[in-house]
Amino acid sequence: MKKPLRIRTVSATEAKNRLGEILKYAYANEEHVIIERGGIPVAAIVPMQDYAQLIEEKDLPEAVKPAIANGVQAAASRTRLRAFLAAAHRQMPDVPEEESNQDIQTAISAIRS
């Protein structure tokens, strides 16, 4: 099942002032960000795996092909990890955080001894 596309719109000023945060969020959450100037969409920030689907590999400069391939692979790994964690969470009983922390500390102590 394909997850829904997340698209957010920001002004050029906001993009300039918060570029690092916007990039991090787009990367980590696979979000598209449309940048507007004067209310007109002028550019977009898209996750690397989506960018790789938009263009043909032959059109990429050789110098960036390995980095793009690594970015796509990392994104796929993050997606698989999120799916795994969500499935594990669904199978786990609701355990209070305090009890979980106590179990973790017990396990750490057992391993150290």
N, CA, C and O atoms as a Tinker XYZ file with bonds, in Angstrom:
   452  protein
     1  N      0.833000   -1.176000    0.000000    73     2
     2  CA     0.000000    0.000000    0.000000    64     1     3
     3  C      0.884000    1.247000    0.000000    63     2     4     5
     4  O      1.760000    1.399000    0.852000    81     3
     5  N      0.650000    2.112000   -0.939000    73     3     6
     6  CA     1.440000    3.333000   -1.049000    64     5     7
     7  C      0.931000    4.360000   -0.048000    63     6     8     9
     8  O     -0.271000    4.603000    0.060000    81     7
     9  N      1.864000    4.957000    0.679000    73     7    10
    10  CA     1.419000    5.926000    1.676000    64     9    11
    11  C      1.073000    7.247000    0.993000    63    10    12    13
    12  O      1.622000    7.570000   -0.060000    81    11
    13  N      0.162000    8.006000    1.598000    73    11    14
    14  CA    -0.270000    9.254000    0.968000    64    13    15
    15  C      0.878000   10.262000    0.890000    63    14    16    17
    16  O      1.724000   10.340000    1.780000    81    15
    17  N      0.878000   11.009000   -0.175000    73    15    18
    18  CA     1.900000   12.023000   -0.403000    64    17    19
    19  C      1.643000   13.218000    0.506000    63    18    20    21
    20  O      0.517000   13.704000    0.609000    81    19
    21  N      2.695000   13.682000    1.160000    73    19    22
    22  CA     2.580000   14.874000    2.010000    64    21    23
    23  C      3.160000   16.056000    1.237000    63    22    24    25
    24  O      4.308000   16.030000    0.795000    81    23
    25  N      2.344000   17.079000    1.087000    73    23    26
    26  CA     2.789000   18.271000    0.367000    64    25    27
    27  C      2.500000   19.488000    1.239000    63    26    28    29
    28  O      1.399000   19.642000    1.766000    81    27
    29  N      3.493000   20.338000    1.380000    73    27    30
    30  CA     3.358000   21.566000    2.164000    64    29    31
    31  C      3.817000   22.727000    1.292000    63    30    32    33
    32  O      4.716000   22.578000    0.465000    81    31
    33  N      3.198000   23.868000    1.482000    73    31    34
    34  CA     3.570000   25.071000    0.741000    64    33    35
    35  C      4.148000   26.087000    1.712000    63    34    36    37
    36  O      3.594000   26.323000    2.785000    81    35
    37  N      5.277000   26.691000    1.321000    73    35    38
    38  CA     5.888000   27.748000    2.128000    64    37    39
    39  C      6.246000   28.913000    1.215000    63    38    40    41
    40  O      6.416000   28.753000    0.007000    81    39
    41  N      6.356000   30.078000    1.819000    73    39    42
    42  CA     6.781000   31.248000    1.050000    64    41    43
    43  C      8.283000   31.193000    0.840000    63    42    44    45
    44  O      8.993000   30.490000    1.559000    81    43
    45  N      8.757000   31.929000   -0.135000    73    43    46
    46  CA    10.204000   31.981000   -0.397000    64    45    47
    47  C     10.940000   32.526000    0.821000    63    46    48    49
    48  O     12.043000   32.077000    1.133000    81    47
    49  N     10.344000   33.480000    1.502000    73    47    50
    50  CA    10.970000   34.059000    2.697000    64    49    51
    51  C     11.092000   33.007000    3.790000    63    50    52    53
    52  O     12.139000   32.882000    4.424000    81    51
    53  N     10.023000   32.251000    4.010000    73    51    54
    54  CA    10.076000   31.194000    5.021000    64    53    55
    55  C     11.108000   30.140000    4.632000    63    54    56    57
    56  O     11.857000   29.664000    5.484000    81    55
    57  N     11.152000   29.774000    3.361000    73    55    58
    58  CA    12.128000   28.784000    2.893000    64    57    59
    59  C     13.553000   29.289000    3.143000    63    58    60    61
    60  O     14.424000   28.525000    3.560000    81    59
    61  N     13.778000   30.565000    2.888000    73    59    62
    62  CA    15.117000   31.140000    3.105000    64    61    63
    63  C     15.467000   31.123000    4.594000    63    62    64    65
    64  O     16.585000   30.770000    4.969000    81    63
    65  N     14.521000   31.500000    5.427000    73    63    66
    66  CA    14.787000   31.609000    6.860000    64    65    67
    67  C     14.869000   30.258000    7.565000    63    66    68    69
    68  O     15.521000   30.141000    8.603000    81    67
    69  N     14.220000   29.249000    7.016000    73    67    70
    70  CA    14.143000   27.952000    7.693000    64    69    71
    71  C     14.606000   26.804000    6.800000    63    70    72    73
    72  O     14.141000   25.676000    6.958000    81    71
    73  N     15.507000   27.074000    5.873000    73    71    74
    74  CA    15.904000   26.069000    4.895000    64    73    75
    75  C     16.393000   24.777000    5.537000    63    74    76    77
    76  O     15.974000   23.691000    5.135000    81    75
    77  N     17.267000   24.877000    6.520000    73    75    78
    78  CA    17.793000   23.676000    7.161000    64    77    79
    79  C     16.698000   22.818000    7.763000    63    78    80    81
    80  O     16.699000   21.599000    7.589000    81    79
    81  N     15.780000   23.430000    8.458000    73    79    82
    82  CA    14.664000   22.713000    9.076000    64    81    83
    83  C     13.757000   22.088000    8.019000    63    82    84    85
    84  O     13.319000   20.947000    8.163000    81    83
    85  N     13.479000   22.842000    6.961000    73    83    86
    86  CA    12.623000   22.337000    5.879000    64    85    87
    87  C     13.279000   21.143000    5.192000    63    86    88    89
    88  O     12.614000   20.146000    4.910000    81    87
    89  N     14.573000   21.239000    4.924000    73    87    90
    90  CA    15.287000   20.118000    4.295000    64    89    91
    91  C     15.270000   18.885000    5.177000    63    90    92    93
    92  O     15.018000   17.776000    4.704000    81    91
    93  N     15.537000   19.079000    6.456000    73    91    94
    94  CA    15.557000   17.949000    7.385000    64    93    95
    95  C     14.190000   17.280000    7.445000    63    94    96    97
    96  O     14.098000   16.052000    7.425000    81    95
    97  N     13.135000   18.074000    7.518000    73    95    98
    98  CA    11.796000   17.513000    7.605000    64    97    99
    99  C     11.420000   16.796000    6.308000    63    98   100   101
   100  O     10.839000   15.712000    6.342000    81    99
   101  N     11.750000   17.398000    5.171000    73    99   102
   102  CA    11.444000   16.767000    3.880000    64   101   103
   103  C     12.177000   15.430000    3.759000    63   102   104   105
   104  O     11.619000   14.447000    3.272000    81   103
   105  N     13.418000   15.409000    4.202000    73   103   106
   106  CA    14.241000   14.199000    4.142000    64   105   107
   107  C     13.692000   13.120000    5.072000    63   106   108   109
   108  O     13.492000   11.975000    4.664000    81   107
   109  N     13.453000   13.498000    6.319000    73   107   110
   110  CA    13.049000   12.515000    7.331000    64   109   111
   111  C     11.619000   12.032000    7.157000    63   110   112   113
   112  O     11.305000   10.891000    7.497000    81   111
   113  N     10.758000   12.878000    6.635000    73   111   114
   114  CA     9.336000   12.538000    6.559000    64   113   115
   115  C      8.824000   12.343000    5.144000    63   114   116   117
   116  O      7.622000   12.194000    4.923000    81   115
   117  N      9.740000   12.344000    4.188000    73   115   118
   118  CA     9.374000   12.142000    2.786000    64   117   119
   119  C      8.264000   13.103000    2.367000    63   118   120   121
   120  O      7.261000   12.706000    1.773000    81   119
   121  N      8.472000   14.371000    2.692000    73   119   122
   122  CA     7.492000   15.408000    2.406000    64   121   123
   123  C      7.948000   16.257000    1.222000    63   122   124   125
   124  O      9.139000   16.522000    1.060000    81   123
   125  N      7.007000   16.674000    0.411000    73   123   126
   126  CA     7.285000   17.612000   -0.673000    64   125   127
   127  C      6.988000   19.017000   -0.168000    63   126   128   129
   128  O      5.998000   19.236000    0.531000    81   127
   129  N      7.834000   19.952000   -0.518000    73   127   130
   130  CA     7.628000   21.338000   -0.107000    64   129   131
   131  C      7.616000   22.197000   -1.366000    63   130   132   133
   132  O      8.586000   22.230000   -2.124000    81   131
   133  N      6.514000   22.882000   -1.568000    73   131   134
   134  CA     6.396000   23.797000   -2.701000    64   133   135
   135  C      6.722000   25.192000   -2.197000    63   134   136   137
   136  O      6.163000   25.653000   -1.203000    81   135
   137  N      7.635000   25.856000   -2.894000    73   135   138
   138  CA     8.050000   27.203000   -2.504000    64   137   139
   139  C      7.360000   28.205000   -3.421000    63   138   140   141
   140  O      7.439000   28.119000   -4.646000    81   139
   141  N      6.687000   29.151000   -2.792000    73   139   142
   142  CA     5.961000   30.170000   -3.552000    64   141   143
   143  C      6.628000   31.525000   -3.388000    63   142   144   145
   144  O      7.185000   31.854000   -2.341000    81   143
   145  N      6.552000   32.283000   -4.445000    73   143   146
   146  CA     7.035000   33.666000   -4.403000    64   145   147
   147  C      5.903000   34.530000   -4.943000    63   146   148   149
   148  O      5.496000   34.402000   -6.097000    81   147
   149  N      5.411000   35.405000   -4.088000    73   147   150
   150  CA     4.278000   36.234000   -4.485000    64   149   151
   151  C      3.043000   35.403000   -4.795000    63   150   152   153
   152  O      2.245000   35.767000   -5.659000    81   151
   153  N      2.881000   34.281000   -4.087000    73   151   154
   154  CA     1.721000   33.418000   -4.286000    64   153   155
   155  C      1.814000   32.491000   -5.488000    63   154   156   157
   156  O      0.881000   31.738000   -5.767000    81   155
   157  N      2.941000   32.542000   -6.204000    73   155   158
   158  CA     3.119000   31.706000   -7.394000    64   157   159
   159  C      4.113000   30.586000   -7.066000    63   158   160   161
   160  O      5.223000   30.872000   -6.618000    81   159
   161  N      3.740000   29.317000   -7.280000    73   159   162
   162  CA     4.686000   28.220000   -7.050000    64   161   163
   163  C      5.868000   28.331000   -8.022000    63   162   164   165
   164  O      5.677000   28.366000   -9.238000    81   163
   165  N      7.089000   28.386000   -7.474000    73   163   166
   166  CA     8.268000   28.570000   -8.331000    64   165   167
   167  C      9.283000   27.431000   -8.244000    63   166   168   169
   168  O     10.097000   27.255000   -9.151000    81   167
   169  N      9.239000   26.660000   -7.162000    73   167   170
   170  CA    10.207000   25.573000   -6.998000    64   169   171
   171  C      9.643000   24.568000   -6.007000    63   170   172   173
   172  O      8.651000   24.826000   -5.326000    81   171
   173  N     10.299000   23.417000   -5.944000    73   171   174
   174  CA     9.873000   22.392000   -4.997000    64   173   175
   175  C     11.083000   21.684000   -4.414000    63   174   176   177
   176  O     12.100000   21.502000   -5.083000    81   175
   177  N     10.956000   21.296000   -3.174000    73   175   178
   178  CA    11.931000   20.431000   -2.521000    64   177   179
   179  C     11.256000   19.077000   -2.417000    63   178   180   181
   180  O     10.188000   18.946000   -1.819000    81   179
   181  N     11.883000   18.075000   -3.002000    73   179   182
   182  CA    11.302000   16.728000   -2.987000    64   181   183
   183  C     12.339000   15.747000   -2.449000    63   182   184   185
   184  O     13.540000   15.953000   -2.623000    81   183
   185  N     11.879000   14.684000   -1.798000    73   183   186
   186  CA    12.813000   13.663000   -1.334000    64   185   187
   187  C     13.577000   13.062000   -2.515000    63   186   188   189
   188  O     13.059000   12.990000   -3.629000    81   187
   189  N     14.785000   12.641000   -2.262000    73   187   190
   190  CA    15.663000   12.158000   -3.321000    64   189   191
   191  C     15.073000   10.986000   -4.091000    63   190   192   193
   192  O     15.242000   10.899000   -5.307000    81   191
   193  N     14.379000   10.078000   -3.396000    73   191   194
   194  CA    13.817000    8.923000   -4.105000    64   193   195
   195  C     12.748000    9.374000   -5.092000    63   194   196   197
   196  O     12.584000    8.746000   -6.138000    81   195
   197  N     12.022000   10.436000   -4.793000    73   195   198
   198  CA    11.027000   10.953000   -5.733000    64   197   199
   199  C     11.706000   11.662000   -6.906000    63   198   200   201
   200  O     11.272000   11.551000   -8.052000    81   199
   201  N     12.769000   12.385000   -6.596000    73   199   202
   202  CA    13.534000   13.063000   -7.653000    64   201   203
   203  C     14.096000   12.035000   -8.631000    63   202   204   205
   204  O     14.049000   12.225000   -9.847000    81   203
   205  N     14.626000   10.948000   -8.082000    73   203   206
   206  CA    15.219000    9.907000   -8.928000    64   205   207
   207  C     14.182000    9.303000   -9.874000    63   206   208   209
   208  O     14.536000    8.834000  -10.956000    81   207
   209  N     12.915000    9.307000   -9.484000    73   207   210
   210  CA    11.865000    8.776000  -10.356000    64   209   211
   211  C     11.449000    9.784000  -11.423000    63   210   212   213
   212  O     10.880000    9.409000  -12.447000    81   211
   213  N     11.732000   11.053000  -11.185000    73   211   214
   214  CA    11.329000   12.101000  -12.124000    64   213   215
   215  C     12.252000   12.227000  -13.331000    63   214   216   217
   216  O     11.833000   12.668000  -14.401000    81   215
   217  N     13.504000   11.839000  -13.150000    73   215   218
   218  CA    14.481000   12.022000  -14.221000    64   217   219
   219  C     15.086000   10.682000  -14.611000    63   218   220   221
   220  O     14.986000    9.698000  -13.879000    81   219
   221  N     15.698000   10.666000  -15.750000    73   219   222
   222  CA    16.381000    9.458000  -16.192000    64   221   223
   223  C     17.819000    9.494000  -15.706000    63   222   224   225
   224  O     18.463000   10.544000  -15.711000    81   223
   225  N     18.310000    8.351000  -15.293000    73   223   226
   226  CA    19.666000    8.272000  -14.748000    64   225   227
   227  C     20.706000    8.783000  -15.741000    63   226   228   229
   228  O     21.704000    9.383000  -15.343000    81   227
   229  N     20.478000    8.549000  -17.023000    73   227   230
   230  CA    21.448000    8.979000  -18.037000    64   229   231
   231  C     21.600000   10.498000  -18.080000    63   230   232   233
   232  O     22.617000   11.003000  -18.555000    81   231
   233  N     20.596000   11.233000  -17.588000    73   231   234
   234  CA    20.656000   12.693000  -17.599000    64   233   235
   235  C     21.402000   13.278000  -16.402000    63   234   236   237
   236  O     21.668000   14.479000  -16.365000    81   235
   237  N     21.735000   12.450000  -15.439000    73   235   238
   238  CA    22.439000   12.921000  -14.242000    64   237   239
   239  C     23.937000   13.053000  -14.507000    63   238   240   241
   240  O     24.514000   12.247000  -15.237000    81   239
   241  N     24.556000   14.048000  -13.925000    73   239   242
   242  CA    26.024000   14.118000  -14.000000    64   241   243
   243  C     26.628000   12.923000  -13.261000    63   242   244   245
   244  O     26.129000   12.524000  -12.209000    81   243
   245  N     27.677000   12.368000  -13.801000    73   243   246
   246  CA    28.319000   11.186000  -13.198000    64   245   247
   247  C     28.706000   11.436000  -11.746000    63   246   248   249
   248  O     28.644000   10.525000  -10.919000    81   247
   249  N     29.103000   12.659000  -11.435000    73   247   250
   250  CA    29.576000   12.973000  -10.084000    64   249   251
   251  C     28.490000   12.812000   -9.026000    63   250   252   253
   252  O     28.811000   12.563000   -7.864000    81   251
   253  N     27.217000   12.945000   -9.390000    73   251   254
   254  CA    26.156000   12.855000   -8.383000    64   253   255
   255  C     25.417000   11.516000   -8.382000    63   254   256   257
   256  O     24.635000   11.252000   -7.469000    81   255
   257  N     25.644000   10.683000   -9.367000    73   255   258
   258  CA    24.925000    9.402000   -9.443000    64   257   259
   259  C     25.104000    8.552000   -8.177000    63   258   260   261
   260  O     24.114000    8.044000   -7.650000    81   259
   261  N     26.333000    8.381000   -7.676000    73   259   262
   262  CA    26.477000    7.558000   -6.465000    64   261   263
   263  C     25.762000    8.157000   -5.256000    63   262   264   265
   264  O     25.164000    7.422000   -4.470000    81   263
   265  N     25.813000    9.464000   -5.096000    73   263   266
   266  CA    25.154000   10.105000   -3.955000    64   265   267
   267  C     23.640000    9.948000   -4.049000    63   266   268   269
   268  O     22.984000    9.699000   -3.038000    81   267
   269  N     23.088000   10.088000   -5.228000    73   267   270
   270  CA    21.648000    9.918000   -5.401000    64   269   271
   271  C     21.260000    8.473000   -5.133000    63   270   272   273
   272  O     20.252000    8.216000   -4.475000    81   271
   273  N     22.039000    7.538000   -5.629000    73   271   274
   274  CA    21.754000    6.123000   -5.382000    64   273   275
   275  C     21.783000    5.826000   -3.883000    63   274   276   277
   276  O     20.926000    5.102000   -3.375000    81   275
   277  N     22.767000    6.384000   -3.176000    73   275   278
   278  CA    22.844000    6.189000   -1.726000    64   277   279
   279  C     21.646000    6.811000   -1.025000    63   278   280   281
   280  O     21.096000    6.223000   -0.094000    81   279
   281  N     21.238000    7.997000   -1.466000    73   279   282
   282  CA    20.078000    8.658000   -0.877000    64   281   283
   283  C     18.808000    7.864000   -1.070000    63   282   284   285
   284  O     17.991000    7.757000   -0.155000    81   283
   285  N     18.636000    7.309000   -2.247000    73   283   286
   286  CA    17.460000    6.492000   -2.537000    64   285   287
   287  C     17.477000    5.235000   -1.675000    63   286   288   289
   288  O     16.448000    4.828000   -1.134000    81   287
   289  N     18.651000    4.626000   -1.553000    73   287   290
   290  CA    18.779000    3.417000   -0.737000    64   289   291
   291  C     18.502000    3.714000    0.738000    63   290   292   293
   292  O     17.837000    2.928000    1.412000    81   291
   293  N     19.003000    4.836000    1.238000    73   291   294
   294  CA    18.761000    5.218000    2.633000    64   293   295
   295  C     17.278000    5.466000    2.880000    63   294   296   297
   296  O     16.744000    5.065000    3.914000    81   295
   297  N     16.617000    6.120000    1.941000    73   295   298
   298  CA    15.183000    6.387000    2.084000    64   297   299
   299  C     14.393000    5.082000    2.111000    63   298   300   301
   300  O     13.461000    4.931000    2.902000    81   299
   301  N     14.766000    4.145000    1.248000    73   299   302
   302  CA    14.082000    2.849000    1.234000    64   301   303
   303  C     14.293000    2.126000    2.562000    63   302   304   305
   304  O     13.377000    1.481000    3.071000    81   303
   305  N     15.489000    2.230000    3.117000    73   303   306
   306  CA    15.774000    1.603000    4.415000    64   305   307
   307  C     14.932000    2.234000    5.526000    63   306   308   309
   308  O     14.398000    1.528000    6.381000    81   307
   309  N     14.815000    3.561000    5.511000    73   307   310
   310  CA    13.985000    4.246000    6.507000    64   309   311
   311  C     12.520000    3.811000    6.391000    63   310   312   313
   312  O     11.843000    3.607000    7.398000    81   311
   313  N     12.048000    3.674000    5.166000    73   311   314
   314  CA    10.661000    3.257000    4.950000    64   313   315
   315  C     10.436000    1.849000    5.496000    63   314   316   317
   316  O      9.430000    1.590000    6.156000    81   315
   317  N     11.372000    0.941000    5.221000    73   315   318
   318  CA    11.255000   -0.427000    5.741000    64   317   319
   319  C     11.315000   -0.446000    7.266000    63   318   320   321
   320  O     10.572000   -1.189000    7.908000    81   319
   321  N     12.197000    0.367000    7.847000    73   319   322
   322  CA    12.313000    0.430000    9.307000    64   321   323
   323  C     11.020000    0.947000    9.928000    63   322   324   325
   324  O     10.548000    0.398000   10.924000    81   323
   325  N     10.445000    1.998000    9.347000    73   323   326
   326  CA     9.179000    2.529000    9.872000    64   325   327
   327  C      8.075000    1.466000    9.809000    63   326   328   329
   328  O      7.295000    1.317000   10.749000    81   327
   329  N      8.020000    0.744000    8.711000    73   327   330
   330  CA     7.003000   -0.306000    8.563000    64   329   331
   331  C      7.214000   -1.407000    9.599000    63   330   332   333
   332  O      6.257000   -1.889000   10.205000    81   331
   333  N      8.461000   -1.800000    9.799000    73   331   334
   334  CA     8.785000   -2.822000   10.792000    64   333   335
   335  C      8.393000   -2.361000   12.189000    63   334   336   337
   336  O      7.768000   -3.110000   12.939000    81   335
   337  N      8.757000   -1.135000   12.539000    73   335   338
   338  CA     8.438000   -0.614000   13.871000    64   337   339
   339  C      6.925000   -0.489000   14.073000    63   338   340   341
   340  O      6.415000   -0.767000   15.158000    81   339
   341  N      6.218000   -0.073000   13.033000    73   339   342
   342  CA     4.761000    0.035000   13.142000    64   341   343
   343  C      4.146000   -1.340000   13.356000    63   342   344   345
   344  O      3.239000   -1.490000   14.176000    81   343
   345  N      4.626000   -2.344000   12.629000    73   343   346
   346  CA     4.112000   -3.704000   12.790000    64   345   347
   347  C      4.429000   -4.243000   14.185000    63   346   348   349
   348  O      3.585000   -4.874000   14.821000    81   347
   349  N      5.640000   -3.992000   14.650000    73   347   350
   350  CA     6.029000   -4.442000   15.993000    64   349   351
   351  C      5.166000   -3.747000   17.042000    63   350   352   353
   352  O      4.733000   -4.374000   18.008000    81   351
   353  N      4.921000   -2.475000   16.854000    73   351   354
   354  CA     4.103000   -1.713000   17.805000    64   353   355
   355  C      2.681000   -2.280000   17.875000    63   354   356   357
   356  O      2.095000   -2.371000   18.954000    81   355
   357  N      2.137000   -2.657000   16.724000    73   355   358
   358  CA     0.780000   -3.210000   16.698000    64   357   359
   359  C      0.700000   -4.538000   17.449000    63   358   360   361
   360  O     -0.343000   -4.876000   18.009000    81   359
   361  N      1.802000   -5.291000   17.460000    73   359   362
   362  CA     1.814000   -6.600000   18.102000    64   361   363
   363  C      2.151000   -6.532000   19.593000    63   362   364   365
   364  O      1.945000   -7.500000   20.325000    81   363
   365  N      2.661000   -5.404000   20.033000    73   363   366
   366  CA     3.076000   -5.261000   21.429000    64   365   367
   367  C      1.892000   -4.856000   22.292000    63   366   368   369
   368  O      1.048000   -4.065000   21.872000    81   367
   369  N      1.837000   -5.395000   23.485000    73   367   370
   370  CA     0.781000   -4.937000   24.400000    64   369   371
   371  C      1.116000   -3.522000   24.872000    63   370   372   373
   372  O      2.266000   -3.086000   24.819000    81   371
   373  N      0.099000   -2.831000   25.326000    73   371   374
   374  CA     0.338000   -1.498000   25.886000    64   373   375
   375  C      1.027000   -1.662000   27.234000    63   374   376   377
   376  O      0.450000   -2.188000   28.185000    81   375
   377  N      2.255000   -1.209000   27.293000    73   375   378
   378  CA     3.042000   -1.296000   28.519000    64   377   379
   379  C      3.386000    0.133000   28.924000    63   378   380   381
   380  O      3.866000    0.912000   28.100000    81   379
   381  N      3.148000    0.477000   30.168000    73   379   382
   382  CA     3.487000    1.833000   30.607000    64   381   383
   383  C      4.980000    2.112000   30.425000    63   382   384   385
   384  O      5.812000    1.218000   30.578000    81   383
   385  N      5.304000    3.356000   30.098000    73   383   386
   386  CA     6.700000    3.731000   29.841000    64   385   387
   387  C      7.592000    3.408000   31.030000    63   386   388   389
   388  O      8.720000    2.947000   30.851000    81   387
   389  N      7.103000    3.642000   32.237000    73   387   390
   390  CA     7.900000    3.367000   33.438000    64   389   391
   391  C      8.264000    1.884000   33.528000    63   390   392   393
   392  O      9.392000    1.536000   33.879000    81   391
   393  N      7.307000    1.016000   33.212000    73   391   394
   394  CA     7.564000   -0.424000   33.237000    64   393   395
   395  C      8.564000   -0.818000   32.148000    63   394   396   397
   396  O      9.437000   -1.656000   32.374000    81   395
   397  N      8.434000   -0.212000   30.976000    73   395   398
   398  CA     9.382000   -0.482000   29.888000    64   397   399
   399  C     10.788000   -0.069000   30.278000    63   398   400   401
   400  O     11.746000   -0.809000   30.052000    81   399
   401  N     10.911000    1.119000   30.866000    73   399   402
   402  CA    12.236000    1.603000   31.284000    64   401   403
   403  C     12.848000    0.679000   32.341000    63   402   404   405
   404  O     14.051000    0.420000   32.328000    81   403
   405  N     12.014000    0.190000   33.248000    73   403   406
   406  CA    12.502000   -0.725000   34.278000    64   405   407
   407  C     12.990000   -2.033000   33.643000    63   406   408   409
   408  O     14.031000   -2.563000   34.032000    81   407
   409  N     12.237000   -2.550000   32.666000    73   407   410
   410  CA    12.652000   -3.775000   31.964000    64   409   411
   411  C     13.978000   -3.560000   31.228000    63   410   412   413
   412  O     14.840000   -4.439000   31.222000    81   411
   413  N     14.133000   -2.396000   30.613000    73   411   414
   414  CA    15.378000   -2.079000   29.896000    64   413   415
   415  C     16.551000   -2.048000   30.869000    63   414   416   417
   416  O     17.608000   -2.611000   30.584000    81   415
   417  N     16.373000   -1.392000   32.015000    73   415   418
   418  CA    17.436000   -1.300000   33.012000    64   417   419
   419  C     17.797000   -2.683000   33.549000    63   418   420   421
   420  O     18.972000   -2.979000   33.764000    81   419
   421  N     16.793000   -3.528000   33.765000    73   419   422
   422  CA    17.031000   -4.894000   34.229000    64   421   423
   423  C     17.859000   -5.666000   33.196000    63   422   424   425
   424  O     18.803000   -6.372000   33.552000    81   423
   425  N     17.503000   -5.528000   31.934000    73   423   426
   426  CA    18.239000   -6.214000   30.866000    64   425   427
   427  C     19.671000   -5.711000   30.781000    63   426   428   429
   428  O     20.598000   -6.507000   30.627000    81   427
   429  N     19.865000   -4.403000   30.880000    73   427   430
   430  CA    21.219000   -3.830000   30.840000    64   429   431
   431  C     22.043000   -4.348000   31.997000    63   430   432   433
   432  O     23.201000   -4.721000   31.808000    81   431
   433  N     21.473000   -4.381000   33.197000    73   431   434
   434  CA    22.194000   -4.875000   34.379000    64   433   435
   435  C     22.577000   -6.349000   34.210000    63   434   436   437
   436  O     23.683000   -6.755000   34.565000    81   435
   437  N     21.663000   -7.134000   33.670000    73   435   438
   438  CA    21.947000   -8.552000   33.452000    64   437   439
   439  C     23.086000   -8.755000   32.473000    63   438   440   441
   440  O     23.931000   -9.629000   32.666000    81   439
   441  N     23.110000   -7.951000   31.426000    73   439   442
   442  CA    24.172000   -8.079000   30.420000    64   441   443
   443  C     25.513000   -7.654000   30.986000    63   442   444   445
   444  O     26.535000   -8.274000   30.695000    81   443
   445  N     25.518000   -6.606000   31.789000    73   443   446
   446  CA    26.768000   -6.092000   32.358000    64   445   447
   447  C     27.356000   -7.014000   33.417000    63   446   448   449
   448  O     28.563000   -6.991000   33.659000    81   447
   449  N     26.518000   -7.819000   34.046000    73   447   450
   450  CA    27.042000   -8.668000   35.133000    64   449   451
   451  C     27.496000  -10.029000   34.656000    63   450   452
   452  O     27.956000  -10.842000   35.458000    81   451
